[in-house]
Amino acid sequence: MTIRPLFTRLLAGMLILSAVPAFAAKRTVAIDAPARAVAGTKVMVTVTAGTDAADGEKIGFFHAEYSVDGGQKWTGFCYDEKLGTKATRSVTIPVGAKGSQAKVRVLVAFRGGKAGDVDFNGAPIKWDGSWGKWESPPAKLATIDVVAL
């Protein structure tokens, strides 16, 4: 085998390997909340979402809610649509009595790219299924345990 065909094969292989990451979009959805909070206080919670897809994909829906009674009643603090590639929302929530739980949930749909309407794992959104039920994915949930001082 001569040097030229070997070099051509190596170069072609490197080009193929370097192109693979360009097609794999990284989507993130995160909740920054304390694991525990002192009864009767307030805590700051931040939710974020983002995509690095270079094909026009954006955050199509960014919904977030919190509950101070363990998930019985939910209060929305973010129902945004048609955002850019990154979004952050924050809320200060009161926590209840010792032994209770506060919860935060976030639901994000990425839209407009070649993948279609997808969740943070890149799976198609089930609009008539998990989307309306706040299941994971496409949702994420954080629980804050309320403790004594």
N, C-alpha and C positions, 0 to 999 in steps of 0.2 A: 504494500500500500504506500502510495506516495504521500508526501507531506500535505499537499494541497487538498485532496479529498478529506483527510483526517481533520485538517483545520476547518474546512467547510462544515463538517458534521459537528465539531465542537462548538463552533460559532452558532449554528442553527439551534443546538441544544440549549445554549446559554440564553438565546433570544426567547425561546419558548418558556424557559423557567422564569425569566425576568418579566414576562408578560402576565403570568398567572396572578400575582397579587393585584394587578391593575383592575381585574374583573371582580375581585372579592371586596365588597363594600363592608365597612365596619360601622355598625349601628349600635348606639348605646342608649340605654335608659337607666337612670340611677335615682335612688332616693337617699339623701343625706339626712339622717335623723339619729338622735341618740338612742341607744338601746334601752336606757332607763332614764326616768325623770322623777323628781321629787314631787310628791302629791301637792296639788294646789298651785303649782308654778306654771310658767309658759315656756314652750320650747320652740326654737326656730327649726324649720324643715325646708330643705331645698330639693327640688326635683329638676333633673336635667335630661335632655335628649339630644341626640346628634347623629349625623350620618356623614361619611366622607365619600359617598358615591359620587363619581364625577360625571354621571349621565343625566343630571337634572333632578335627581331625587331630592325631595325636601320632606320636612315634617308636615304631614297633611292634617293630622289631628293630634293634639296634645291635651289630654284631660287628666286632672288630678283632683283628688278629694281627700278629706280627713274625717276621722270619727273619734270622738272622745269617750265613747261608751262601748268600746270593744267591737264595733262594726254594726251596731244596731241601726244607727242613723248616720248618714254621711252628709258632709258639707263640702260643696265644690269650691275650689279656689282657682281653678284654671280650666277653661273650656276654649282653648285657642285652636284656630284652624289656619292652614296655609301659611306656615312659618318658613323660615329659611332652613339652613342645614344644622343650626344649633339653637337651642332654647333653654332658658333657665327660669324657673319660677320659685318664689319663696313665700312662706306663710309662717306666722307665729300662732301656735295653737295652745289653748289652755289644757292642762291635763287634770284628770279627776282625782278621786280618792285613792289612797293606798290600796293596792291589790287590783286596781282596774287596768285597762289597757287603752292606749290611743293607737290608732292605726292610720297609715297613709297609703294611698294607692294611686298609681299613675298608669295611664293607658295611652299608648302612642302608635299611630299608624304612619308609616313612611310611604309617600306617593310620588308619582311623576317620573320615576325612573324606569329603566328597562325591566326591573323585577316586578313592576306592578305595585299593588297595595300590599305591603308586607309589614310584619312585626320586627322586633329588634333582632330576631334570629334569622330573618330573611324568609320566613315561612309566609305563605299567602294569608291575608286576613280573612277570617270567617265572619263576614258581616252579620249573618243571621245566626251565628253560633256563639263562639267565645267572646266576641267583641262586646256585646251587650251585657254579658254576665261577669265582666271584669275577671276573667280567668287568666291564668298565667301559662304561657304568653298569650296574648300580647300585653298583659298587665304585669306590674310588679307591685309587691306589697311589703310594707315595713311595719313592724310592731314595736311600740314603746311601752315597756312595763313601768307601771307607776309604783314607786317605793316610798317608804317613810323617810323623813329627814334624818 
